[in-house]
Protein backbone atom coordinates (compact mmCIF):
# COMPACT_ATOMS: atom_id res chain seq x y z
CA UNK A 1 0.00 0.00 0.00
CA UNK A 2 1.30 3.46 -0.87
CA UNK A 3 0.27 4.94 2.47
CA UNK A 4 2.48 2.42 4.30
CA UNK A 5 5.47 3.39 2.17
CA UNK A 6 4.86 7.09 2.82
CA UNK A 7 4.60 6.43 6.58
CA UNK A 8 7.94 4.59 6.54
CA UNK A 9 9.62 7.37 4.54
CA UNK A 10 8.24 9.97 6.94
CA UNK A 11 9.48 8.05 9.97
CA UNK A 12 12.95 7.58 8.47
CA UNK A 13 13.17 11.26 7.56
CA UNK A 14 12.14 12.37 11.06
CA UNK A 15 14.72 10.19 12.82
CA UNK A 16 17.74 11.06 10.70
CA UNK A 17 20.60 10.28 11.36
CA UNK A 18 19.46 7.70 13.95
CA UNK A 19 18.17 4.22 13.23
CA UNK A 20 14.50 3.97 12.26
CA UNK A 21 12.54 0.78 12.78
CA UNK A 22 8.96 -0.30 13.03
CA UNK A 23 6.35 -3.01 12.49
CA UNK A 24 4.49 -3.92 9.32
CA UNK A 25 0.89 -5.07 9.65
CA UNK A 26 -1.28 -6.80 7.11
CA UNK A 27 -2.89 -9.98 5.83
CA UNK A 28 -1.92 -13.13 3.95
CA UNK A 29 -4.56 -13.48 1.23
CA UNK A 30 -4.37 -16.27 -1.36
CA UNK A 31 -0.60 -16.67 -0.95
CA UNK A 32 -0.09 -12.90 -1.38
CA UNK A 33 1.13 -10.76 1.45
CA UNK A 34 -0.76 -7.48 1.73
CA UNK A 35 0.88 -4.86 3.94
CA UNK A 36 -1.91 -2.55 5.05
CA UNK A 37 -0.42 -0.51 7.88
CA UNK A 38 2.78 0.25 9.76
CA UNK A 39 3.83 1.95 12.94
CA UNK A 40 7.23 3.07 14.19
CA UNK A 41 8.91 1.52 17.19
CA UNK A 42 10.06 4.25 19.58
CA UNK A 43 13.65 4.45 20.74
CA UNK A 44 14.03 3.46 24.36
CA UNK A 45 16.45 5.47 26.45
CA UNK A 46 18.47 3.09 28.60
CA UNK A 47 21.47 3.56 30.84
CA UNK A 48 24.56 2.32 28.94
CA UNK A 49 26.13 1.15 32.19
CA UNK A 50 23.11 -0.90 33.29
CA UNK A 51 23.76 -4.66 33.31
CA UNK A 52 20.56 -5.67 31.40
CA UNK A 53 20.37 -3.06 28.65
CA UNK A 54 19.05 -5.34 25.93
CA UNK A 55 16.53 -7.02 28.24
CA UNK A 56 15.15 -3.65 29.36
CA UNK A 57 14.94 -2.40 25.78
CA UNK A 58 13.27 -5.62 24.56
CA UNK A 59 10.70 -5.51 27.37
CA UNK A 60 9.82 -1.89 26.61
CA UNK A 61 9.52 -2.61 22.87
CA UNK A 62 7.32 -5.66 23.48
CA UNK A 63 5.07 -3.71 25.84
CA UNK A 64 4.71 -0.95 23.24
CA UNK A 65 3.87 -3.45 20.47
CA UNK A 66 1.23 -5.16 22.63
CA UNK A 67 -0.36 -1.81 23.49
CA UNK A 68 -0.43 -0.82 19.80
CA UNK A 69 -2.04 -4.18 18.91
CA UNK A 70 -4.76 -3.57 21.49
CA UNK A 71 -5.42 -0.04 20.25
CA UNK A 72 -5.52 -1.14 16.60
CA UNK A 73 -8.01 -3.92 17.44
CA UNK A 74 -10.20 -1.33 19.17
CA UNK A 75 -10.49 0.69 15.94
CA UNK A 76 -10.86 -2.43 13.75
CA UNK A 77 -7.56 -2.18 11.84
CA UNK A 78 -5.60 -5.21 10.61
CA UNK A 79 -3.22 -5.98 13.43
CA UNK A 80 -1.44 -9.10 12.19
CA UNK A 81 2.31 -8.57 12.29
CA UNK A 82 3.75 -9.57 8.91
CA UNK A 83 7.22 -8.06 9.20
CA UNK A 84 9.32 -5.14 10.27
CA UNK A 85 11.37 -2.38 8.67
CA UNK A 86 14.71 -0.94 9.61
CA UNK A 87 16.51 1.93 7.95
CA UNK A 88 19.74 3.74 8.66
CA UNK A 89 21.41 6.89 7.45
CA UNK A 90 23.64 6.09 4.44
CA UNK A 91 23.32 2.40 5.21
CA UNK A 92 25.64 2.52 8.21
Sine and cosine of phi, psi and omega as CSV:
sin_phi,cos_phi,sin_psi,cos_psi,sin_omega,cos_omega
0.00,0.00,0.66,-0.76,-0.03,-1.00
-0.91,0.42,-0.56,0.83,0.01,-1.00
-0.90,0.44,-0.62,0.79,0.02,-1.00
-0.89,0.46,-0.71,0.70,0.02,-1.00
-0.88,0.48,-0.68,0.73,0.03,-1.00
-0.90,0.43,-0.62,0.79,0.06,-1.00
-0.89,0.45,-0.66,0.75,0.02,-1.00
-0.91,0.41,-0.69,0.72,0.02,-1.00
-0.88,0.47,-0.67,0.74,0.02,-1.00
-0.89,0.46,-0.70,0.71,0.01,-1.00
-0.89,0.46,-0.70,0.72,0.00,-1.00
-0.90,0.43,-0.63,0.78,0.01,-1.00
-0.92,0.39,-0.64,0.77,-0.03,-1.00
-0.94,0.35,-0.46,0.89,-0.08,-1.00
-0.99,-0.14,0.02,1.00,0.00,-1.00
-0.80,0.59,0.64,-0.77,-0.05,1.00
-1.00,-0.04,0.26,0.97,-0.01,-1.00
-0.98,0.18,0.22,-0.98,0.04,-1.00
-0.92,0.40,0.66,-0.75,0.08,-1.00
-0.88,-0.48,0.75,-0.66,0.05,-1.00
-0.55,-0.83,0.35,-0.94,-0.02,-1.00
-0.15,-0.99,-0.02,-1.00,-0.03,-1.00
-0.96,-0.27,0.57,-0.82,0.10,-1.00
-0.96,-0.30,0.72,-0.69,-0.02,-1.00
-0.88,-0.47,0.49,-0.87,0.02,-1.00
0.12,-0.99,-0.40,-0.91,-0.08,-1.00
-0.68,-0.74,0.47,-0.89,0.14,-0.99
-0.97,-0.25,0.96,-0.27,-0.08,-1.00
-0.87,-0.49,0.88,-0.47,0.03,-1.00
0.75,0.66,0.79,0.61,0.02,-1.00
0.88,0.48,0.34,0.94,0.11,-0.99
-0.88,-0.48,0.72,-0.69,0.02,-1.00
-1.00,-0.03,0.85,-0.52,0.03,-1.00
-0.94,-0.34,0.92,-0.40,0.06,-1.00
-1.00,0.01,0.88,-0.47,-0.11,-0.99
-0.94,-0.35,-0.27,0.96,-0.04,-1.00
-0.35,-0.94,0.26,-0.96,0.08,-1.00
-0.47,-0.88,0.38,-0.92,0.14,-0.99
-0.54,-0.84,0.58,-0.81,-0.03,-1.00
-0.97,0.25,0.49,-0.87,0.11,-0.99
-0.99,-0.11,0.83,-0.55,-0.05,-1.00
-0.94,0.33,0.48,-0.88,0.10,-0.99
-0.97,0.26,0.67,-0.74,0.00,-1.00
-0.97,-0.25,0.82,-0.57,0.04,-1.00
-0.99,0.15,0.88,-0.47,0.03,-1.00
-0.81,-0.59,0.41,-0.91,0.03,-1.00
-0.96,0.26,0.86,-0.51,-0.04,-1.00
-0.90,0.44,-0.33,0.94,-0.01,-1.00
-1.00,-0.08,-0.05,1.00,0.01,-1.00
-0.94,0.34,0.59,-0.81,-0.07,-1.00
-0.94,0.35,-0.50,0.87,-0.06,-1.00
-0.91,-0.42,0.82,0.58,-0.02,-1.00
-0.84,0.54,-0.80,0.60,-0.08,-1.00
-0.92,0.40,-0.59,0.80,0.02,-1.00
-0.92,0.40,-0.65,0.76,0.02,-1.00
-0.91,0.42,-0.69,0.72,-0.01,-1.00
-0.91,0.41,-0.68,0.73,0.02,-1.00
-0.89,0.45,-0.66,0.75,0.00,-1.00
-0.90,0.43,-0.67,0.75,0.02,-1.00
-0.92,0.40,-0.65,0.76,0.02,-1.00
-0.91,0.42,-0.69,0.73,0.02,-1.00
-0.90,0.44,-0.66,0.75,0.03,-1.00
-0.89,0.45,-0.66,0.75,0.02,-1.00
-0.90,0.44,-0.71,0.71,0.00,-1.00
-0.89,0.46,-0.64,0.77,0.02,-1.00
-0.92,0.40,-0.63,0.78,0.03,-1.00
-0.91,0.41,-0.66,0.75,0.04,-1.00
-0.90,0.45,-0.66,0.75,0.05,-1.00
-0.84,0.54,-0.71,0.70,-0.01,-1.00
-0.89,0.46,-0.70,0.71,0.00,-1.00
-0.91,0.41,-0.63,0.78,0.02,-1.00
-0.92,0.38,-0.60,0.80,0.07,-1.00
-0.90,0.44,-0.60,0.80,-0.01,-1.00
-0.89,0.46,-0.53,0.85,-0.01,-1.00
-0.97,-0.22,0.22,0.97,0.12,-0.99
0.89,0.46,0.74,0.67,0.06,-1.00
-0.95,-0.33,0.55,-0.84,0.06,-1.00
-0.82,0.57,0.82,-0.58,-0.05,-1.00
-0.81,-0.59,0.47,0.88,0.08,-1.00
-1.00,0.07,0.85,-0.52,0.02,-1.00
-0.96,0.29,0.84,-0.55,0.00,-1.00
-0.90,-0.44,-0.09,1.00,0.02,-1.00
0.18,-0.98,-0.18,-0.98,0.05,-1.00
-0.58,-0.82,0.27,-0.96,0.10,-1.00
-0.81,-0.59,0.44,-0.90,0.01,-1.00
-0.48,-0.87,0.79,-0.61,-0.02,-1.00
-0.70,-0.72,0.57,-0.82,0.02,-1.00
-0.78,-0.63,0.28,-0.96,0.02,-1.00
-0.97,0.23,0.86,-0.51,-0.01,-1.00
0.83,0.56,0.46,0.89,0.08,-1.00
0.93,0.37,0.28,0.96,-0.04,-1.00
-0.98,-0.18,0.00,0.00,0.00,0.00
